Amino acid sequence: MRHLTNKIHKWANSHQNGRTEFNLRQGKTDARHQRGVPVDDSRLPFALPDIGEEEIAAVTAALRSGWLSSGPLVPRFEQRFAEACGPGVSAIAVNSATAGLHLALEALGVGPGMEVLVPTWTFTATAEVVVHLGAEPVLVDVDPVTLHIDFVDAARKVTPRTVAVLPVHFAGQLVAPAELRAFAERHQLAVVEDAAHSFPASSQGVAVGAGTSAATVFSFYATKTITTGEGGMVVTRDPDLARRIRTTRLHGFDRDGFDRYRSDRPAWRYDVVEAGWKCNLTDPAAALGLVQLDRAEAMRSRREAIARRYREAFAGLPLDLPVPAPAGDVHAWHLFVVRLHPGAAPGRDDFIQEMSRLGVGCSVHFIPLHQHTYWRHRYRLADAMFPVASAEFARVVSLPIFSAMTDEQVDRVITTVHKVLQ
């Protein structure tokens, strides 16, 4: 299997054994259609999707077409997304980034007895897919500046069983591509990039997903930089890998429903060529994604403008601001994460509570995996094993940043942060 790295090959061969209407441009909700769900227009939520009339019209048209599952819009969305990443890229639409990570690792041959390096600073999905394949996620500490995977700590944790690394492009800033590539080549590891935060970021003119990694996986969850409600995309330059992921995402069928519809062969005739899953994206979701894709750079630019405004307004406060992207890189700004200075009053939890009391929603990204009960107990982990992540977790706060925010809402966040910290 050409799509397997040599190291995975060698290891495997030698180890047989109701309805809600949103006016999201203004950040408001029409309470007349809430059906008993209370809405507080005085509060600014941490995140909202940026949905307009064009998206609503596209989804409505998809519903009226009769294609409620995977139809003609899914391959169109895949083609358009692949073009956005760069030449020679294949894109496979799935129903979540979690599914995409799972399918990509499975297609690479990751399985029982193998290890995959995963930063502890991530959402649980990045590691849980490794467990479901029978492999072991080896958690790695993070860089204190970027909160990206620490390649020094990662190198210490490489063993003969390590076959892959899953870097996370946290908050929308890309892990340094040259450093990632050098690390993977040095240790002969396959790379599957968790790019859930990072569309449409780029580095030195190369879009995320267009590099040399085996696969890159994106999320289109409701709060991401573009959304399909629920959904994701796997991109790869390896045609064999793309072919297998395309097969396993839908029960191992040799062709999906739309392929059967437009084929000269009888529609009922299909073949199951391997055991697969049910991870396909729907046409209404693809319809939403196509419009969002057209608006992706405009929405990213709005997030960047908000981030720039925050950086100017928060200078001098007792907090550390996110580092800007290196010259020549484009940040997706999915998150704007500040870090309260040690000893600053109020502490992190009190800060979030006071912001909420004043009507501004905040969040935390992330609770490191080693602090969650499952991961801590299963792999006998402790804070001392991840000193950077453990220390930074105590002071991180994610402030509202979404493209539908008005200037007035941005000013409100700024005023409230100043009020709480001063």
Phi and psi in degrees as a GROMACS rama.xvg file:
@    title "Ramachandran Plot"
@    xaxis  label "Phi"
@    yaxis  label "Psi"
@TYPE xy
-65.7803  -23.4057  ARG-2
-78.0398  -9.69112  HIS-3
-81.4855  143.59  LEU-4
-69.8406  156.608  THR-5
-58.3002  -35.8549  ASN-6
-68.0536  -41.1521  LYS-7
-65.0879  -40.6216  ILE-8
-53.981  -53.7343  HIS-9
-61.6024  -43.4559  LYS-10
-65.1419  -46.1588  TRP-11
-63.828  -38.9285  ALA-12
-70.8507  -26.8834  ASN-13
-99.4583  -0.218465  SER-14
-132.962  72.8725  HIS-15
-69.8288  -56.7579  GLN-16
-168.331  132.463  ARG-19
-122.528  132.465  THR-20
-104.724  131.876  GLU-21
-114.89  135.835  PHE-22
-104.8  76.0546  ASN-23
-75.7578  -20.937  LEU-24
-61.1349  -31.3821  ARG-25
-101.607  -1.44888  GLN-26
71.3479  28.2676  GLY-27
-119.28  163.458  LYS-28
-126.893  138.2  THR-29
-80.8461  104.376  ASP-30
-67.4  -15.5078  ALA-31
-66.172  -19.6404  ARG-32
-112.992  23.6109  HIS-33
-86.4573  -16.1076  GLN-34
51.7935  50.4837  ARG-35
91.6428  -6.47694  GLY-36
-83.8787  118.025  VAL-37
-68.7394  142.164  PRO-38
-126.322  131.296  VAL-39
-111.988  99.3331  ASP-40
-68.3839  -12.3384  ASP-41
-80.274  -12.076  SER-42
-96.5839  142.778  ARG-43
-100.463  114.921  LEU-44
-71.1132  162.325  PRO-45
-64.6722  -36.7294  PHE-46
-151.449  149.251  ALA-47
-145.434  143.542  LEU-48
-70.5172  156.299  PRO-49
-105.536  90.4941  ASP-50
-117.218  128.539  ILE-51
-120.514  -172.519  GLY-52
-64.479  -31.0592  GLU-53
-65.9724  -41.7895  GLU-54
-62.9331  -43.9468  GLU-55
-61.8303  -42.2302  ILE-56
-64.6063  -40.5144  ALA-57
-65.4814  -43.398  ALA-58
-66.7852  -40.3158  VAL-59
-60.3725  -43.5839  THR-60
-62.7726  -38.7969  ALA-61
-64.4485  -41.9136  ALA-62
-63.086  -40.8388  LEU-63
-70.6509  -20.9572  ARG-64
-70.0982  -22.0943  SER-65
93.5678  -12.2536  GLY-66
-87.5571  89.9959  TRP-67
-91.7147  -20.2063  LEU-68
-102.073  -147.207  SER-69
-74.3029  120.903  SER-70
-134.221  -147.037  GLY-71
-69.8079  -22.091  PRO-72
-77.732  -26.1004  LEU-73
-63.9404  -52.4557  VAL-74
-62.4393  -30.4  PRO-75
-66.0184  -42.9501  ARG-76
-63.0892  -42.2855  PHE-77
-60.5682  -45.9476  GLU-78
-62.7165  -45.3869  GLN-79
-64.5828  -38.8622  ARG-80
-68.7491  -41.4278  PHE-81
-59.9305  -42.0403  ALA-82
-62.5378  -35.54  GLU-83
-67.5329  -28.8382  ALA-84
-81.2984  -36.9657  CYS-85
142.473  168.807  GLY-86
-65.2338  147.226  PRO-87
80.0033  9.14331  GLY-88
-102.199  136.039  VAL-89
-102.705  142.756  SER-90
-124.108  134.844  ALA-91
-124.481  115.4  ILE-92
-78.7273  137.961  ALA-93
-135.316  173.935  VAL-94
-88.7434  -0.415627  ASN-95
-170.492  158.753  SER-96
-66.2021  -32.9799  ALA-97
-57.1526  -47.8587  THR-98
-61.1882  -39.8483  ALA-99
-62.5393  -43.8016  GLY-100
-61.4431  -44.7608  LEU-101
-60.0485  -50.3861  HIS-102
-64.0258  -38.3972  LEU-103
-65.8836  -46.4353  ALA-104
-65.9313  -40.304  LEU-105
-61.8189  -43.4825  GLU-106
-64.93  -28.1738  ALA-107
-77.4612  -11.3418  LEU-108
94.7485  11.7913  GLY-109
-66.3671  132.204  VAL-110
-161.17  -162.827  GLY-111
-54.3234  139.222  PRO-112
86.0949  -10.2364  GLY-113
-94.7596  162.225  MET-114
-121.584  145.348  GLU-115
-130.006  128.642  VAL-116
-78.171  129.167  LEU-117
-137.159  131.515  VAL-118
-66.1812  141.046  PRO-119
-67.9093  -21.1982  THR-120
-87.4261  79.553  TRP-121
-164.036  171.953  THR-122
-76.6329  151.178  PHE-123
-59.017  -25.3545  THR-124
-57.8313  -35.7775  ALA-125
-59.1556  -35.2912  THR-126
-94.8823  -33.4982  ALA-127
-66.3311  -29.4157  GLU-128
-64.663  -31.8768  VAL-129
-65.5696  -43.633  VAL-130
-61.09  -43.7042  VAL-131
-66.5637  -18.0329  HIS-132
-90.3195  0.280317  LEU-133
86.3783  1.80429  GLY-134
-93.0404  177.884  ALA-135
-115.196  121.671  GLU-136
-77.0947  126.224  PRO-137
-102.647  111.925  VAL-138
-77.472  142.046  LEU-139
-126.652  142.619  VAL-140
-70.1799  174.392  ASP-141
-121.4  162.483  VAL-142
-69.7467  135.017  ASP-143
-68.8078  -18.8436  PRO-144
-90.8056  -52.0785  VAL-145
-93.1421  -20.049  THR-146
64.253  19.9055  LEU-147
-85.2905  167.074  HIS-148
-53.5524  136.037  ILE-149
-88.2681  109.922  ASP-150
-69.8375  -22.6071  PHE-151
-68.67  -48.436  VAL-152
-64.7737  -38.2405  ASP-153
-61.0043  -42.302  ALA-154
-62.0195  -36.24  ALA-155
-65.6017  -24.1077  ARG-156
-100.897  1.82094  LYS-157
-71.8975  133.21  VAL-158
-129.11  174.785  THR-159
-59.9409  -17.4262  PRO-160
-90.0149  -7.97604  ARG-161
-76.66  124.315  THR-162
-120.762  -14.8213  VAL-163
-155.65  162.81  ALA-164
-132.579  141.067  VAL-165
-119.088  81.4865  LEU-166
-71.5758  147.655  PRO-167
-114.533  123.999  VAL-168
-82.3495  78.9669  HIS-169
-62.7996  132.982  PHE-170
69.3532  -4.59878  ALA-171
112.085  -1.47284  GLY-172
-97.3332  132.31  GLN-173
-76.1391  138.814  LEU-174
-59.6463  137.727  VAL-175
-53.4835  113.912  ALA-176
-59.7759  -41.9875  PRO-177
-65.6904  -40.6854  ALA-178
-66.8059  -41.4477  GLU-179
-62.8624  -46.1745  LEU-180
-63.966  -42.9251  ARG-181
-63.8083  -41.7422  ALA-182
-62.434  -46.9898  PHE-183
-64.2626  -41.329  ALA-184
-68.1023  -39.518  GLU-185
-60.6441  -38.6155  ARG-186
-104.788  7.11315  HIS-187
54.2617  55.5721  GLN-188
-113.897  142.587  LEU-189
-74.1599  147.919  ALA-190
-118.954  124.212  VAL-191
-120.336  113.02  VAL-192
-85.3089  128.859  GLU-193
-87.7366  98.4909  ASP-194
-106.359  31.474  ALA-195
-57.4114  -29.2367  ALA-196
-96.545  -5.40558  HIS-197
-119.68  9.52942  SER-198
-82.4844  133.852  PHE-199
-107.734  61.6187  PRO-200
-71.3215  163.728  ALA-201
-154.263  163.454  SER-202
-132.88  119.024  SER-203
51.978  41.1913  GLN-204
84.2226  -2.96093  GLY-205
-101.927  119.452  VAL-206
-68.0137  147.961  ALA-207
-58.6486  132.817  VAL-208
99.1982  -12.2856  GLY-209
-99.6147  4.4345  ALA-210
-84.0282  -154.997  GLY-211
-98.1602  1.97245  THR-212
-63.8261  156.135  SER-213
-60.4401  -41.128  ALA-214
-158.643  155.709  ALA-215
-131.017  136.776  THR-216
-121.775  130.525  VAL-217
-113.331  154.109  PHE-218
-113.534  139.395  SER-219
-118.722  32.5618  PHE-220
-59.9167  164.202  TYR-221
-54.7941  -32.8006  ALA-222
-98.9004  2.80496  THR-223
-77.5451  176.764  LYS-224
-65.4789  -31.1579  THR-225
-131.989  153.668  ILE-226
-134.34  149.461  THR-227
-120.132  17.4408  THR-228
88.7225  -75.7842  GLY-229
-127.194  141.641  GLU-230
158.891  172.557  GLY-231
-165.901  178.361  GLY-232
-147.072  137.678  MET-233
-108.249  129.879  VAL-234
-121.282  145.082  VAL-235
-156.95  155.092  THR-236
-95.3995  -5.62535  ARG-237
-92.0413  109.916  ASP-238
-63.3973  -32.4824  PRO-239
-68.2309  -41.4832  ASP-240
-63.616  -44.246  LEU-241
-60.4901  -42.5136  ALA-242
-63.1203  -41.7638  ARG-243
-70.823  -41.2525  ARG-244
-62.6506  -39.8625  ILE-245
-62.5924  -32.9203  ARG-246
-76.6026  -47.8656  THR-247
-74.4939  -17.5463  THR-248
-68.3311  -17.9535  ARG-249
-135.95  74.5073  LEU-250
61.8866  11.2719  HIS-251
76.3964  17.471  GLY-252
-66.9335  147.222  PHE-253
-78.5254  -12.9771  ASP-254
-158.919  147.279  ARG-255
-89.4675  -177.02  ASP-256
-60.2575  -40.8708  GLY-257
-70.2751  -37.5936  PHE-258
-60.782  -40.5959  ASP-259
-66.8134  -35.9445  ARG-260
-64.7742  -40.6003  TYR-261
-95.9469  3.68859  ARG-262
-88.8003  156.134  SER-263
-76.0252  -18.8163  ASP-264
-72.0653  155.328  ARG-265
-56.1261  138.11  PRO-266
-62.1908  -28.4268  ALA-267
-78.5653  -10.8914  TRP-268
-89.482  113.784  ARG-269
-146.941  167.776  TYR-270
-129.745  140.081  ASP-271
-94.2397  113.554  VAL-272
-100.142  -13.9034  VAL-273
-165.127  166.428  GLU-274
-70.7577  124.927  ALA-275
-123.781  -157.94  GLY-276
-133.523  -178.845  TRP-277
-116.965  86.2647  LYS-278
-129.972  19.2793  CYS-279
-76.4404  152.548  ASN-280
-88.2153  152.273  LEU-281
-93.1712  160.669  THR-282
-65.2985  -42.7616  ASP-283
-58.0154  -37.2159  PRO-284
-66.6219  -41.3926  ALA-285
-64.6819  -36.2496  ALA-286
-60.2783  -44.7008  ALA-287
-62.4354  -43.8389  LEU-288
-63.1875  -36.3357  GLY-289
-63.5232  -41.8976  LEU-290
-68.9198  -43.2385  VAL-291
-61.4109  -36.7859  GLN-292
-62.2704  -39.7723  LEU-293
-62.0695  -30.1019  ASP-294
-99.1925  2.28765  ARG-295
-57.1592  -47.2916  ALA-296
-70.0712  -37.7186  GLU-297
-62.9395  -40.7503  ALA-298
-69.3101  -39.5416  MET-299
-62.5571  -42.4941  ARG-300
-61.7168  -37.8188  SER-301
-64.9034  -43.297  ARG-302
-60.4413  -41.6731  ARG-303
-63.3299  -39.6169  GLU-304
-64.225  -38.7283  ALA-305
-65.4335  -43.6642  ILE-306
-60.4976  -41.1522  ALA-307
-63.3256  -41.8172  ARG-308
-63.1895  -42.2878  ARG-309
-61.763  -45.4425  TYR-310
-60.1653  -41.3087  ARG-311
-66.6978  -42.3297  GLU-312
-75.5245  -27.1896  ALA-313
-97.6888  1.02102  PHE-314
-59.8021  132.691  ALA-315
93.7242  -11.5804  GLY-316
-81.7175  159.684  LEU-317
-77.9633  61.9796  PRO-318
-152.539  154.458  LEU-319
-96.1307  134.545  ASP-320
-92.9038  155.363  LEU-321
-61.9318  141.367  PRO-322
-71.3587  141.1  VAL-323
-69.1095  159.461  PRO-324
-65.2716  148.175  ALA-325
-57.8784  154.959  PRO-326
-54.5032  131.488  ALA-327
91.9283  -6.87352  GLY-328
-102.343  154.004  ASP-329
-117.269  122.553  VAL-330
-89.0662  137.65  HIS-331
-82.6323  -20.3933  ALA-332
52.3218  48.1427  TRP-333
-65.4756  -37.4287  HIS-334
-128.74  152.698  LEU-335
-121.821  102.021  PHE-336
-107.378  118.249  VAL-337
-102.79  159.906  VAL-338
-128.158  115.699  ARG-339
-65.2051  140.236  LEU-340
-62.8941  142.813  HIS-341
-55.7981  132.029  PRO-342
84.9373  -4.35594  GLY-343
-66.2737  141.94  ALA-344
-107.523  133.19  ALA-345
-77.9303  167.516  PRO-346
-69.5743  177.182  GLY-347
-56.9351  -51.3827  ARG-348
-64.3694  -40.5323  ASP-349
-67.5952  -35.8071  ASP-350
-59.7477  -48.5727  PHE-351
-63.5063  -40.4943  ILE-352
-64.2955  -41.2312  GLN-353
-70.3164  -38.9181  GLU-354
-59.0707  -42.1881  MET-355
-64.5892  -41.4423  SER-356
-60.4827  -32.6539  ARG-357
-88.9437  4.90371  LEU-358
94.6211  15.679  GLY-359
-120.042  121.46  VAL-360
-79.9845  138.507  GLY-361
-131.404  172.482  CYS-362
-148.306  -174.753  SER-363
-132.789  127.983  VAL-364
-132.55  110.016  HIS-365
-124.446  168.329  PHE-366
-75.0269  116.343  ILE-367
-55.6567  145.855  PRO-368
-57.4699  -36.5314  LEU-369
-68.4388  -9.94576  HIS-370
-95.8842  -4.60062  GLN-371
-84.8109  144.657  HIS-372
-54.1692  -48.5631  THR-373
-59.8732  -52.6498  TYR-374
-67.9821  -40.6275  TRP-375
-61.8766  -45.176  ARG-376
-76.3263  -42.8412  HIS-377
-64.8885  -38.3916  ARG-378
-112.277  11.0174  TYR-379
53.3402  57.6391  ARG-380
-99.9517  155.992  LEU-381
-145.28  157.145  ALA-382
-55.0219  -37.3397  ASP-383
-63.3037  -20.4936  ALA-384
-78.6826  -14.1815  MET-385
-136.767  68.0275  PHE-386
-61.1983  -38.2116  PRO-387
-69.817  -52.7199  VAL-388
-59.7394  -39.5647  ALA-389
-65.0403  -41.1862  SER-390
-71.4767  -42.5856  ALA-391
-70.892  -31.7179  GLU-392
-57.2843  -35.4558  PHE-393
-67.9394  -11.5824  ALA-394
-131.227  6.34477  ARG-395
-86.5611  141.259  VAL-396
-138.966  131.449  VAL-397
-96.9953  120.568  SER-398
-91.3925  157.357  LEU-399
-58.3315  130.746  PRO-400
-154.266  105.649  ILE-401
-148.695  150.215  PHE-402
-66.8139  -19.4096  SER-403
-81.4295  -2.74876  ALA-404
-64.3091  137.183  MET-405
-85.4668  164.351  THR-406
-59.8368  -36.1245  ASP-407
-65.0425  -37.6249  GLU-408
-69.3355  -38.3565  GLN-409
-62.0354  -45.5609  VAL-410
-60.6604  -35.8544  ASP-411
-64.6187  -42.5733  ARG-412
-60.0549  -46.1651  VAL-413
-60.5633  -48.4092  ILE-414
-61.2415  -40.9365  THR-415
-69.1818  -40.9636  THR-416
-60.5801  -45.6071  VAL-417
-60.1158  -42.4182  HIS-418
-63.0556  -42.6299  LYS-419
-70.4448  -38.1196  VAL-420
-87.0964  -14.0226  LEU-421
